[in-house]
Amino acid sequence: ASTATRRAPLRRARPQRAAPTAAIREVPMPALSSTMTEGKIVSWLVAEGDELGKGDAIVVVESDKADMDVEVFYDGILAAVLVEEGETAPVGAPIGVLAETEAEVEEAKAKYA
């Protein structure tokens, strides 16, 4: 048996799946303390449509201990505010939506309307 060039059996090319887009991201109510179960939105520091950078403070949340600024973890555009000032939300619930591009802002607004 020759060990010279053996060809691998031909395989059909599988269609490439697009990577899941993370272009629209929810901003969750953070747990600001170990005992916090819900938070109250004191004030939004940005408005819908504002461009944001990773680390920008976007909202002030009142926890059971103190009021704290909450930062975003991604660059993007604030597409929608889901929890208004004065309202509360459980830890982990979406309070806002971030979109990567202008085109995705409308998609995010429609999805969360």
Sequence and secondary structure as in RCSB ss.txt:
>XXXX:A:sequence
ASTATRRAPLRRARPQRAAPTAAIREVPMPALSSTMTEGKIVSWLVAEGDELGKGDAIVVVESDKADMDVEVFYD
GILAAVLVEEGETAPVGAPIGVLAETEAEVEEAKAKYA
>XXXX:A:secstr
   S                  SEEEEE    STT  EEEEEEESS TT EE TT EEEEEE SS EEEEE SS 
EEEEEE S TT EEETTSEEEEEESSHHHHHHHHHHH 
